[in-house]
């Protein structure tokens, strides 16, 4: 309901941008929002900040509406140029949301792929220089991406996905150092609620 009210207030530009998102991205964003709600509740984040974080979850990938679906749904490895375009969704989304006066969602759109250890994008921010809301959405987004089926791989079950977040994998692509350790600790404690929230939106 909060998201719907915001769309109504913000007018046609934001609503139109959201409508350009494909069904998979919208469903992913709804799933991230469900997880963010659980994580906020377990972090005792309430009021307007909680509302803004949940709204940010729904809007964090809004910039993907400008990325060709042939790239987003590609089954093989992305070229360097295609990867650059996909990563540009963070900056595109921030631009859309700043124009609509959505400041926290704009920041989250820009920063949700930054990593605690400085290995993220677009600017390689590190630690607490990454805004708190973006850190929350970042870890929820990472869990959802591991759970979801993608054009190039099958999604994981809950426990393997959790294990990958908490302990990493052999490839080094997933490392616990990428996430705020305080958020990882809370996620580990409420992981069953997180799994239920993820599965409340069809995987």
C-alpha positions as CSV (number, residue, x, y, z in Angstrom):
1,X,0.0,0.0,0.0
2,X,2.8,2.4,0.9
3,X,4.4,1.8,-2.6
4,X,1.1,2.4,-4.3
5,X,0.6,5.7,-2.5
6,X,4.0,6.9,-3.4
7,X,3.4,6.1,-7.1
8,X,0.1,8.1,-7.0
9,X,1.8,11.1,-5.4
10,X,4.9,11.1,-7.7
11,X,2.9,11.2,-10.9
12,X,3.4,9.7,-14.4
13,X,7.2,9.7,-14.8
14,X,7.9,7.3,-12.0
15,X,4.9,5.1,-12.7
16,X,5.8,4.9,-16.4
17,X,9.4,3.9,-15.5
18,X,8.1,1.1,-13.3
19,X,5.8,-0.1,-16.0
20,X,8.8,-0.7,-18.3
21,X,10.2,-3.3,-15.9
22,X,9.7,-6.9,-17.1
23,X,7.6,-9.3,-15.0
24,X,10.7,-11.1,-13.6
25,X,12.3,-7.9,-12.4
26,X,9.1,-6.8,-10.7
27,X,8.6,-10.1,-9.0
28,X,12.3,-10.0,-7.9
29,X,11.8,-6.5,-6.5
30,X,8.7,-7.7,-4.6
31,X,10.7,-10.5,-3.1
32,X,13.5,-8.2,-2.0
33,X,10.9,-6.0,-0.4
34,X,9.5,-8.9,1.5
35,X,13.0,-9.8,2.8
36,X,13.8,-6.2,3.6
37,X,10.6,-6.0,5.8
38,X,11.7,-9.0,7.8
39,X,15.3,-7.8,8.2
40,X,14.1,-4.3,9.2
41,X,11.8,-5.8,11.8
42,X,14.7,-7.9,13.2
43,X,16.9,-4.8,13.3
44,X,14.3,-2.8,15.1
45,X,14.1,-0.4,12.2
46,X,10.7,1.2,12.2
47,X,8.7,4.2,11.0
48,X,9.6,6.3,8.0
49,X,13.0,4.6,7.6
50,X,11.4,1.2,7.4
51,X,8.9,2.5,4.9
52,X,11.6,4.1,2.8
53,X,13.7,0.9,2.8
54,X,10.8,-1.2,1.7
55,X,9.9,1.3,-1.0
56,X,13.5,1.3,-2.1
57,X,13.4,-2.5,-2.4
58,X,10.5,-2.2,-4.9
59,X,12.4,0.4,-6.9
60,X,16.0,-0.6,-6.6
61,X,16.1,-2.1,-10.1
62,X,14.0,0.5,-11.8
63,X,16.9,1.4,-14.1
64,X,16.7,-2.0,-15.7
65,X,13.8,-0.8,-17.6
66,X,16.3,1.0,-19.9
67,X,18.4,-2.1,-20.5
68,X,17.5,-4.3,-23.5
69,X,15.8,-7.5,-22.5
70,X,18.0,-9.4,-24.8
71,X,20.9,-8.6,-22.5
72,X,19.1,-9.1,-19.2
73,X,17.8,-12.5,-20.4
74,X,21.0,-13.6,-22.2
75,X,21.8,-17.3,-21.4
76,X,25.6,-17.0,-22.1
77,X,28.3,-14.9,-20.6
78,X,27.9,-11.2,-21.1
79,X,30.5,-9.3,-23.1
80,X,32.4,-6.5,-21.4
81,X,30.1,-3.9,-23.1
82,X,27.0,-5.8,-22.1
83,X,28.2,-6.0,-18.5
84,X,28.9,-2.3,-18.6
85,X,25.3,-1.7,-19.7
86,X,23.8,-3.9,-17.1
87,X,25.8,-2.2,-14.3
88,X,24.6,1.1,-15.6
89,X,21.1,0.3,-14.3
90,X,22.3,1.7,-10.9
91,X,23.0,5.1,-12.3
92,X,20.0,5.2,-14.6
93,X,17.7,4.2,-11.6
94,X,19.2,6.9,-9.4
95,X,18.6,9.5,-12.1
96,X,14.9,8.5,-12.5
97,X,14.3,8.5,-8.8
98,X,16.1,11.7,-8.1
99,X,14.0,13.4,-10.7
100,X,10.9,12.2,-8.8
101,X,12.2,13.5,-5.4
102,X,12.7,10.0,-4.0
103,X,16.0,10.6,-2.2
104,X,16.5,7.4,-0.2
105,X,15.3,5.1,-3.0
106,X,17.5,7.0,-5.4
107,X,20.5,6.4,-3.1
108,X,19.6,2.7,-2.8
109,X,19.2,2.4,-6.6
110,X,22.7,3.8,-7.0
111,X,24.4,2.0,-4.1
112,X,22.8,-1.5,-3.7
113,X,25.6,-3.2,-5.6
114,X,28.4,-1.6,-3.5
115,X,30.2,-4.1,-1.3
116,X,31.4,-3.8,2.3
117,X,34.9,-4.8,1.3
118,X,35.0,-2.2,-1.5
119,X,34.7,-4.6,-4.4
120,X,31.3,-3.4,-5.6
121,X,30.1,-0.8,-8.1
122,X,29.6,1.8,-9.4
123,X,32.1,3.6,-7.2
124,X,33.8,0.9,-5.0
125,X,32.5,2.4,-1.7
126,X,33.5,0.5,1.4
127,X,32.1,-0.2,4.8
128,X,30.0,2.5,6.5
129,X,30.5,4.9,3.5
130,X,27.7,2.8,1.9
131,X,24.4,4.1,3.1
132,X,22.6,1.9,5.6
133,X,19.5,1.4,3.4
134,X,21.6,0.3,0.5
135,X,23.4,-2.2,2.7
136,X,20.1,-3.7,3.8
137,X,18.8,-3.9,0.2
138,X,22.2,-5.2,-1.0
139,X,22.1,-8.3,1.2
140,X,18.4,-9.0,0.6
141,X,19.1,-8.6,-3.2
142,X,22.0,-11.0,-3.0
143,X,20.0,-13.7,-1.2
144,X,17.1,-13.4,-3.7
145,X,19.4,-13.6,-6.7
146,X,20.9,-16.8,-5.3
147,X,17.4,-18.3,-4.8
148,X,15.9,-17.3,-8.1
149,X,16.0,-19.2,-11.4
150,X,17.9,-17.2,-14.0
151,X,18.2,-17.6,-17.8
152,X,21.7,-19.1,-17.3
153,X,21.3,-21.2,-14.1
154,X,18.9,-22.7,-11.7
155,X,18.2,-21.1,-8.3
156,X,19.4,-22.6,-5.0
157,X,17.4,-23.9,-2.1
158,X,17.4,-21.8,1.1
159,X,20.2,-23.5,3.0
160,X,22.8,-23.6,0.2
161,X,22.0,-19.9,-0.5
162,X,22.4,-19.0,3.1
163,X,25.6,-20.9,3.3
164,X,27.0,-19.0,0.3
165,X,26.2,-15.7,2.0
166,X,27.6,-16.6,5.4
167,X,30.7,-18.5,4.2
168,X,31.3,-17.8,0.5
169,X,32.0,-20.2,-2.3
170,X,35.0,-21.8,-3.9
171,X,34.9,-19.4,-6.9
172,X,35.3,-16.3,-4.7
173,X,32.4,-14.7,-6.5
174,X,30.4,-14.8,-3.2
175,X,32.2,-13.7,-0.1
176,X,30.9,-12.8,3.4
177,X,33.3,-9.8,3.3
178,X,31.0,-8.2,0.7
179,X,28.3,-7.6,3.4
180,X,27.9,-5.6,6.5
181,X,28.9,-8.2,9.2
182,X,26.2,-6.9,11.6
183,X,23.5,-7.5,8.9
184,X,24.9,-10.9,8.2
185,X,24.7,-11.8,11.8
186,X,21.0,-10.8,12.0
187,X,20.2,-12.5,8.7
188,X,21.7,-15.7,10.2
189,X,19.5,-15.5,13.2
190,X,16.2,-14.8,11.3
191,X,17.0,-16.9,8.2
192,X,13.9,-19.0,8.5
193,X,11.7,-15.9,8.4
194,X,13.7,-14.7,5.5
195,X,13.2,-17.9,3.6
196,X,9.5,-17.8,4.2
197,X,9.3,-14.2,3.0
198,X,11.2,-15.1,-0.2
199,X,8.9,-18.0,-0.9
200,X,5.8,-15.8,-0.3
201,X,6.5,-14.4,-3.8
202,X,6.7,-17.3,-6.2
203,X,10.3,-18.2,-7.1
